[in-house]
Amino acid sequence: MKLLVTGGAGFIGSNFVRFLLNARRDIEIVNFDQLTYAGNPESLSDVAPDPRYQFVRGDITDRNAVDEQFRRGLDAVIHFAAETHVDRSIEDAAPFLKTNIFGTQCLLEAARAFPNIRFIHISTDEVYGSAPAGMAFREETPLDPRSPYAASKASAEHFVTAYANTYGISSVILRCTNNFGPYQFPEKLIPLMIANAGENKPLPIYGDGMQERDWLFVQDYCRAIALTLEEANPGSIYNVSSGESQPNLKIVRTILQILGKPDSLIQYVQDRPGHDRRYALDSSKIRRELGWCPLVSFEEGIRKTIDWYRDNSVWLDHARSGEYRNYYERHYSRRSETFRS
């Protein structure tokens, strides 16, 4: 099976590439990534020598570059590539429209010529908006995005569905809750808190810190994606979640406790505009239809994550400093944007 993975140098994408290469011998993966600020080729340095893996540096909004990849004879596309940070979307929504909407449409347009390709679109729980207390969103819940980021992902979903209905593209949409684990860019909550606590720096918490999120260890999400690749019916939409929501403040205090750091490092800051109070998903559909369930508890996952960042301080330092941006140039020819190790 030959896959095109867009955004495979990002957090979830890199974990998925590694997961699938380890899980299956009959797989070939082309990782198509522009290497923007959060795309880190160091995250896949351990699998780069594998002949089943190839990296192509490219932009999903570049139709010629995208078409070139589709002509490889692909069996499936796993579409991770996206601008993802809500705060950045509030500051400037334009990159989110370009990558998340126009980039998705560019991929879908290329897929029209190859109707047998499976197109798995990686979305987010944020397309639903904020969940009322005691409620968990189901797949049929109307979308109600509240941030520019969420709106761009909801729009991308509508394009996927429209192309499936109009042109017969074999699509699957996954809406997942907050992931955590190794290789996550340190602008996100958990790696930022781990990094700051390790250096005794303040841990900034928006508002009162009681915003609830459902946290899923990234390896469990990788298993869910792999299952949909193999078994999901075309047109399916699945929520993926652990089913256990926790306030951000509790997450931060758990990190401090494991690291043996004082709560006095917590620093409350002004809440961001339009901050969703609570996310919660009902993932009974994927559990029932595909037999998926999370295997890693939050307690186990957060300890694994903290240990990983402790053991990979060089990766973390490079990510925070932007040093990994030079990794591509140090290791591969400037004359070609494509390489196979």
Residue pairs with C-beta under 8 A, 6 or more apart in sequence:
1 24
1 26
1 27
1 28
1 75
1 76
2 27
2 28
2 29
2 30
2 72
2 73
2 74
2 75
3 20
3 27
3 28
3 29
3 30
3 74
3 75
3 76
3 77
3 78
3 229
4 30
4 32
4 69
4 70
4 72
4 74
4 76
4 77
4 78
5 13
5 16
5 17
5 29
5 30
5 31
5 32
5 77
5 78
5 80
6 13
6 32
6 33
6 60
6 77
6 78
6 79
6 80
6 81
6 107
7 13
7 32
7 33
7 39
7 60
7 79
7 80
7 81
7 82
8 14
8 16
8 17
8 29
8 31
8 32
8 33
8 44
8 55
8 80
9 31
9 33
9 35
9 39
9 40
9 41
9 43
9 44
9 55
10 33
10 38
10 39
10 40
10 80
10 81
10 84
10 185
11 38
11 43
11 179
11 181
11 183
11 184
11 185
11 188
11 218
12 80
12 122
12 179
12 218
12 221
12 222
13 31
13 33
13 78
13 80
13 81
14 40
14 43
14 44
14 183
15 181
15 182
15 183
15 218
15 219
15 222
16 78
16 80
16 222
16 225
16 226
17 29
17 31
17 44
17 47
17 53
18 44
18 46
18 47
19 219
19 222
19 223
19 226
20 27
20 29
20 222
20 226
21 27
21 29
21 47
21 50
21 52
21 53
23 226
27 52
28 52
28 53
28 54
29 52
29 53
29 54
30 54
30 55
30 56
30 69
30 72
30 74
31 44
31 53
31 54
31 55
31 56
32 56
32 58
32 60
32 66
32 69
32 81
33 39
33 41
33 55
33 56
33 57
33 58
33 81
34 57
34 58
34 59
34 60
34 81
35 41
35 57
35 325
35 328
36 83
37 185
37 322
37 325
38 84
38 85
38 185
38 187
40 183
40 185
40 315
40 318
40 319
40 324
40 327
41 48
41 55
41 324
41 327
41 328
41 331
42 315
42 318
42 324
42 327
43 183
43 315
44 53
44 55
47 53
48 55
48 341
49 341
50 341
51 340
51 341
53 340
53 341
54 338
54 339
54 340
55 338
55 339
55 340
56 65
56 69
56 337
56 338
57 328
57 337
57 338
58 65
58 66
58 69
58 337
59 65
59 103
60 66
60 81
60 99
60 103
60 104
60 106
60 107
61 98
61 99
61 102
61 103
61 106
62 106
63 106
63 109
63 110
66 106
66 107
66 110
67 110
69 110
70 110
70 111
70 113
70 114
70 117
74 114
74 117
75 116
75 117
75 118
76 117
76 118
76 119
76 120
76 229
77 107
77 111
77 117
77 118
77 119
77 120
78 120
78 122
78 225
78 229
79 104
79 107
79 119
79 120
79 121
79 122
80 122
81 99
81 103
82 99
82 100
82 103
82 122
82 152
82 153
82 156
83 89
83 95
83 96
83 99
83 100
83 149
83 152
84 124
84 149
85 149
85 187
85 188
86 126
86 147
86 149
86 150
86 272
87 187
87 272
88 95
88 96
88 149
89 96
89 147
89 148
89 149
89 152
90 147
90 148
90 272
90 273
90 274
93 148
93 152
96 148
96 149
96 152
97 152
100 149
100 152
100 153
100 155
100 156
101 152
101 155
101 156
101 159
104 121
104 156
104 159
104 160
105 156
105 159
107 119
108 119
108 159
108 160
108 163
108 169
109 163
111 117
111 119
111 163
111 169
112 163
112 167
112 169
115 167
115 168
115 169
115 170
116 170
117 169
117 170
118 170
118 171
118 172
118 229
118 234
119 160
119 169
119 170
119 171
119 172
120 171
120 172
120 173
120 174
120 225
120 228
120 229
121 156
121 157
121 160
121 171
121 172
121 173
121 174
122 174
122 176
122 225
123 153
123 156
123 157
123 173
123 174
123 175
123 176
124 150
124 153
124 175
124 176
125 137
125 175
125 176
125 177
125 178
125 214
125 239
125 241
125 279
125 281
126 145
126 146
126 147
126 149
126 150
126 153
126 276
126 279
127 143
127 144
127 145
127 150
127 153
127 154
127 157
127 175
128 137
128 141
128 143
128 144
128 145
128 175
128 279
128 281
129 143
129 144
129 145
129 146
129 150
129 276
130 146
130 276
130 277
130 278
130 279
131 137
131 278
131 279
131 280
132 278
133 278
135 280
136 241
136 243
136 280
136 281
136 282
137 239
137 280
137 281
137 282
138 239
138 282
138 285
139 175
139 237
139 238
139 239
139 285
143 154
143 157
145 151
145 153
145 154
146 274
146 276
147 274
147 276
157 173
160 169
160 171
160 173
161 171
161 173
163 169
163 171
164 170
164 171
164 234
164 235
170 234
171 234
171 235
172 228
172 232
172 234
172 235
172 236
172 237
172 238
173 236
173 237
173 238
174 224
174 225
174 228
174 237
174 238
174 240
175 237
175 238
175 239
175 240
175 281
176 216
176 221
176 224
176 239
176 240
176 241
176 281
177 213
177 214
177 215
177 216
177 240
177 241
177 242
177 279
177 281
178 189
178 213
178 214
178 215
178 216
178 279
179 215
179 216
179 217
179 218
179 221
180 190
180 215
180 216
180 217
180 218
180 301
180 302
180 305
181 217
181 218
181 219
181 301
181 304
181 305
181 308
182 218
182 304
182 305
182 308
182 309
182 312
183 315
184 190
184 191
184 218
185 191
185 319
186 192
186 195
186 316
186 319
186 320
189 248
189 251
189 252
190 215
190 251
190 255
190 302
190 305
191 305
191 309
191 316
192 203
193 203
193 251
193 252
193 255
193 256
194 255
194 259
194 305
194 306
194 309
195 309
195 316
195 320
196 202
196 203
196 265
197 203
197 255
197 256
197 259
197 261
197 265
198 259
198 309
198 310
200 261
200 265
201 265
202 265
202 266
202 267
203 252
203 256
203 265
203 266
203 267
204 267
204 268
204 269
205 248
205 249
205 252
205 266
205 267
205 268
205 269
206 248
206 269
206 270
206 271
206 272
206 275
207 268
207 270
207 271
207 275
208 249
208 268
209 247
209 248
209 249
209 252
209 266
209 268
210 247
210 248
210 249
210 277
211 247
211 248
211 275
211 276
211 277
211 278
212 245
212 246
212 247
212 248
212 277
212 278
212 279
212 280
213 245
213 246
213 248
213 251
213 278
213 279
214 241
214 242
214 243
214 244
214 245
214 246
214 279
214 280
214 281
215 242
215 244
215 246
215 251
215 298
215 301
216 240
216 241
216 242
216 294
217 294
217 296
217 298
217 300
217 301
217 304
217 305
219 295
219 296
220 242
220 294
220 295
220 296
221 240
223 292
223 295
224 238
224 240
224 286
224 290
224 292
227 286
227 290
227 291
227 292
228 236
228 238
228 286
228 290
231 290
232 238
232 289
232 290
236 289
238 283
238 285
238 286
238 289
238 290
239 281
239 282
239 283
239 285
239 286
240 281
240 283
240 286
240 292
241 280
241 281
241 282
241 283
242 294
242 298
243 281
243 283
244 298
245 278
245 279
245 280
246 298
249 266
251 302
252 266
253 263
253 266
254 302
255 302
255 306
256 262
256 263
256 265
256 266
258 302
258 303
258 306
259 306
283 292
286 292
287 293
296 304
309 316
315 324
317 323
318 324
318 327
332 339
333 339
